[in-house]
Amino acid sequence: MNTSHKKEKQLLQLSIYGALLLAVIAIIWGFLISSQMVVFDGLYSLISVKLSFLSLLSANFIRKRDSKRFPFGKQMVEPIVLLVKYTAILLLCITAIISSGMTLFSGGAEVNFGYAMLYALLSTVLCFGVYMHLKKESSQLGFVQAEANQWKMDMYLSAAVLLGFIVALLVSSTSYAHFTPYIDPLMVIIVAGAFLKVPITEMVKACREILEMAPEESIQANYEQLFNTIKQEEKIEKMYVRLAKVGGTLFVEVDFILNEHSLIQTVDQQDDIREKIKRATDHLPYQKWLTISFTKDEKWAV
């Protein structure tokens, strides 16, 4: 196991243990103080545990080479797992909104806001610590980036809960105390509703990778600039460039159309161009799968 794979496994394990600890504390704490908000936080963490474990299994599966059964690699597993992960989070948010809406219209719920504040403070600190650590170490590790996103969402959730419970505690000592039973379910609706953006955005990204659509403009620009330079220097008539990012792998396919004026005429010269492209892209992010072809007949490139 190389260094990056070992690091990915360790970070995923950290996320699993941290989420499991937070989930157990939140669910028990939430039921004891009758807070839907805290229970929602715990259920989110519990789903995170299961999905983090799925990410860990998937990462191990992807790293095991099996070129006979998977000649093009197993990178497609990553966006599929991420799609499942964010779909589960989306369903949790929608369910929480519906449940809290029913509680809101049935008269709200009495909550011990003092104990709720204590939980929210502990949760915010824990989530912030894990998120910052994963964010610092998650470069080019798709599964770890997804875990960092989950911890960021949980951190925002806990911070919002803390703020909401502080407001509720202050309101409970005023003439508006009769509104406090509505604060807990209302917070769930607001926070879960705000969370909808993250899973939807990430699901769209995962679907783009599953469909092997073109990557971000910034990635395309780097390669197109390089290939255009080679095209001009080597007097290449035409070229076709295809890029697709799947998981942590960037598939790069370029077909150069040569003519009698092109400077590339031998196989050795073609290999020199391949080596030039490899060296020029080594520093760019993601593992590259390079396919570089040369032909004088355009029909083989389209």
WOTABEL-V41294 format. One record per residue. N is the residue number from 1. RES is the residue in one small letter. PHI is phi in whole degrees, -180 to 180 (* if undefined). PSI is psi in radians with two decimals (none if undefined). NEAR is the number of other C-alpha atoms within 10 Angstrom. Layout:
n;res;phi;psi;near
N;RES;PHI;PSI;NEAR
N;RES;PHI;PSI;NEAR
This chain:
n;res;phi;psi;near
1;m;*;2.14;9
2;n;-77;3.06;7
3;t;-61;-0.78;8
4;s;-66;-0.67;13
5;h;-69;-0.68;14
6;k;-65;-0.73;11
7;k;-63;-0.75;16
8;e;-60;-0.77;21
9;k;-63;-0.75;19
10;q;-64;-0.72;14
11;l;-69;-0.65;21
12;l;-67;-0.66;24
13;q;-65;-0.71;17
14;l;-60;-0.77;16
15;s;-63;-0.72;25
16;i;-63;-0.88;24
17;y;-65;-0.71;14
18;g;-65;-0.76;18
19;a;-67;-0.65;27
20;l;-64;-0.77;19
21;l;-60;-0.82;15
22;l;-65;-0.68;23
23;a;-64;-0.82;25
24;v;-63;-0.80;16
25;i;-62;-0.82;17
26;a;-66;-0.80;27
27;i;-64;-0.80;22
28;i;-65;-0.83;14
29;w;-61;-0.78;18
30;g;-63;-0.72;23
31;f;-68;-0.64;12
32;l;-66;-0.61;14
33;i;-104;0.12;17
34;s;60;0.74;18
35;s;-110;1.99;22
36;q;-64;-0.56;23
37;m;-65;-0.80;31
38;v;-68;-0.69;29
39;v;-63;-0.72;24
40;f;-60;-0.75;23
41;d;-60;-0.73;25
42;g;-67;-0.73;25
43;l;-65;-0.66;20
44;y;-61;-0.76;24
45;s;-66;-0.65;25
46;l;-65;-0.73;21
47;i;-63;-0.65;18
48;s;-60;-0.68;26
49;v;-61;-0.88;24
50;k;-63;-0.73;15
51;l;-74;-0.58;21
52;s;-66;-0.69;25
53;f;-64;-0.68;17
54;l;-63;-0.69;19
55;s;-64;-0.72;26
56;l;-63;-0.79;21
57;l;-62;-0.72;13
58;s;-66;-0.72;18
59;a;-62;-0.74;24
60;n;-64;-0.68;15
61;f;-65;-0.75;14
62;i;-65;-0.66;16
63;r;-73;-0.36;14
64;k;-79;2.02;11
65;r;-76;2.39;12
66;d;-152;1.23;13
67;s;-67;-0.32;10
68;k;-73;-0.81;8
69;r;-87;-0.48;9
70;f;-127;1.27;10
71;p;-61;-0.44;9
72;f;-105;0.30;11
73;g;83;3.12;16
74;k;-115;0.36;21
75;q;-59;-0.47;22
76;m;-65;-0.35;20
77;v;-62;-0.64;18
78;e;-61;-0.95;21
79;p;-64;-0.52;24
80;i;-66;-0.78;18
81;v;-64;-0.73;18
82;l;-65;-0.62;24
83;l;-64;-0.75;20
84;v;-62;-0.77;15
85;k;-59;-0.90;23
86;y;-74;-0.43;24
87;t;-66;-0.72;16
88;a;-63;-0.73;17
89;i;-65;-0.70;23
90;l;-62;-0.77;21
91;l;-65;-0.67;13
92;l;-62;-0.77;17
93;c;-63;-0.78;23
94;i;-64;-0.75;16
95;t;-63;-0.73;15
96;a;-63;-0.69;23
97;i;-64;-0.78;21
98;i;-65;-0.81;13
99;s;-63;-0.78;15
100;s;-69;-0.57;24
101;g;-63;-0.70;16
102;m;-65;-0.71;13
103;t;-65;-0.70;18
104;l;-61;-0.77;18
105;f;-81;-0.13;10
106;s;-102;0.20;10
107;g;111;0.06;11
108;g;82;-2.86;19
109;a;-148;2.42;17
110;e;-80;2.26;14
111;v;-131;2.49;23
112;n;-81;1.69;15
113;f;-71;-0.45;23
114;g;-64;-0.87;13
115;y;-68;-0.57;14
116;a;-65;-0.69;25
117;m;-64;-0.71;22
118;l;-62;-0.78;12
119;y;-62;-0.82;20
120;a;-61;-0.65;25
121;l;-66;-0.83;15
122;l;-62;-0.73;14
123;s;-65;-0.74;25
124;t;-61;-0.79;21
125;v;-63;-0.80;14
126;l;-63;-0.81;18
127;c;-64;-0.70;25
128;f;-63;-0.77;17
129;g;-63;-0.82;13
130;v;-68;-0.74;20
131;y;-60;-0.83;22
132;m;-63;-0.68;14
133;h;-67;-0.79;13
134;l;-67;-0.69;23
135;k;-62;-0.71;17
136;k;-66;-0.55;10
137;e;-104;0.06;16
138;s;-93;0.10;19
139;s;-56;2.17;13
140;q;66;0.19;15
141;l;-110;1.69;17
142;g;-58;-0.78;21
143;f;-64;-0.71;26
144;v;-69;-0.64;26
145;q;-62;-0.68;18
146;a;-65;-0.70;20
147;e;-64;-0.73;25
148;a;-61;-0.70;25
149;n;-61;-0.71;18
150;q;-65;-0.75;25
151;w;-68;-0.57;27
152;k;-65;-0.76;20
153;m;-61;-0.74;19
154;d;-67;-0.61;25
155;m;-64;-0.81;23
156;y;-62;-0.70;17
157;l;-60;-0.85;27
158;s;-65;-0.70;27
159;a;-64;-0.72;21
160;a;-65;-0.70;18
161;v;-61;-0.80;26
162;l;-59;-0.82;22
163;l;-62;-0.76;16
164;g;-63;-0.71;21
165;f;-71;-0.56;26
166;i;-63;-0.80;16
167;v;-62;-0.75;14
168;a;-63;-0.71;24
169;l;-64;-0.68;19
170;l;-69;-0.72;14
171;v;-67;-0.56;16
172;s;-65;-0.32;16
173;s;-102;0.25;10
174;t;-117;-3.07;9
175;s;-74;-0.10;8
176;y;-100;0.35;11
177;a;-60;-0.44;13
178;h;-69;-0.18;10
179;f;-89;-0.22;13
180;t;-60;-0.57;21
181;p;-62;-0.33;18
182;y;-89;-0.22;20
183;i;-68;-0.78;21
184;d;-62;-0.94;26
185;p;-65;-0.55;23
186;l;-66;-0.67;20
187;m;-63;-0.70;21
188;v;-61;-0.78;28
189;i;-62;-0.78;23
190;i;-65;-0.87;12
191;v;-67;-0.83;20
192;a;-63;-0.65;24
193;g;-65;-0.71;15
194;a;-66;-0.54;13
195;f;-71;-0.35;19
196;l;-57;-0.52;17
197;k;-64;-0.75;12
198;v;-63;-0.95;15
199;p;-63;-0.63;22
200;i;-64;-0.79;16
201;t;-61;-0.80;11
202;e;-71;-0.55;19
203;m;-66;-0.67;21
204;v;-63;-0.76;13
205;k;-62;-0.77;17
206;a;-63;-0.73;23
207;c;-64;-0.65;15
208;r;-61;-0.69;17
209;e;-73;-0.69;21
210;i;-62;-0.65;20
211;l;-84;-0.01;14
212;e;56;0.80;15
213;m;-79;2.91;15
214;a;-64;2.52;17
215;p;-75;-3.00;18
216;e;-60;2.69;11
217;e;-57;-0.67;8
218;s;-62;-0.67;8
219;i;-68;-0.79;16
220;q;-62;-0.68;16
221;a;-62;-0.70;11
222;n;-60;-0.79;13
223;y;-75;-0.69;20
224;e;-64;-0.65;16
225;q;-64;-0.76;11
226;l;-63;-0.81;14
227;f;-70;-0.59;18
228;n;-66;-0.66;14
229;t;-63;-0.81;12
230;i;-62;-0.70;16
231;k;-59;-0.76;18
232;q;-72;-0.78;12
233;e;-64;-0.66;11
234;e;-98;0.14;15
235;k;54;0.83;16
236;i;-84;2.35;21
237;e;-67;-0.78;15
238;k;-159;2.84;15
239;m;-153;2.71;19
240;y;-125;2.18;15
241;v;-117;2.26;15
242;r;-129;2.23;16
243;l;-127;2.47;20
244;a;-152;2.29;22
245;k;-103;2.20;25
246;v;-130;1.96;25
247;g;63;-2.26;23
248;g;-94;0.21;18
249;t;-114;2.37;19
250;l;-109;2.02;20
251;f;-88;2.13;19
252;v;-121;2.04;17
253;e;-125;2.19;15
254;v;-134;2.30;19
255;d;-114;2.04;19
256;f;-96;2.23;23
257;i;-97;2.00;21
258;l;-97;2.79;22
259;n;-140;-2.99;16
260;e;-67;-0.31;11
261;h;-92;-0.18;11
262;s;-66;2.52;16
263;l;-81;-0.21;14
264;i;-96;1.94;20
265;q;-129;-0.29;13
266;t;-118;2.86;9
267;v;-64;-0.67;10
268;d;-61;-0.70;10
269;q;-67;-0.64;12
270;q;-63;-0.77;16
271;d;-64;-0.59;14
272;d;-63;-0.70;13
273;i;-66;-0.71;16
274;r;-60;-0.77;16
275;e;-65;-0.67;12
276;k;-62;-0.75;13
277;i;-66;-0.74;17
278;k;-60;-0.85;14
279;r;-63;-0.66;11
280;a;-72;-0.33;13
281;t;-111;-0.01;17
282;d;-59;-0.60;11
283;h;-82;-0.24;8
284;l;-76;2.65;12
285;p;-66;2.79;13
286;y;78;2.67;19
287;q;-75;2.31;15
288;k;-100;2.45;16
289;w;-117;1.70;16
290;l;-94;2.27;16
291;t;-128;1.88;12
292;i;-121;2.01;16
293;s;-119;2.68;17
294;f;-130;2.38;19
295;t;-155;2.75;14
296;k;-104;-0.07;16
297;d;-115;1.99;12
298;e;-62;-0.40;15
299;k;-63;-0.42;8
300;w;-80;-0.08;11
301;a;-110;-0.22;16
302;v;-109;none;8
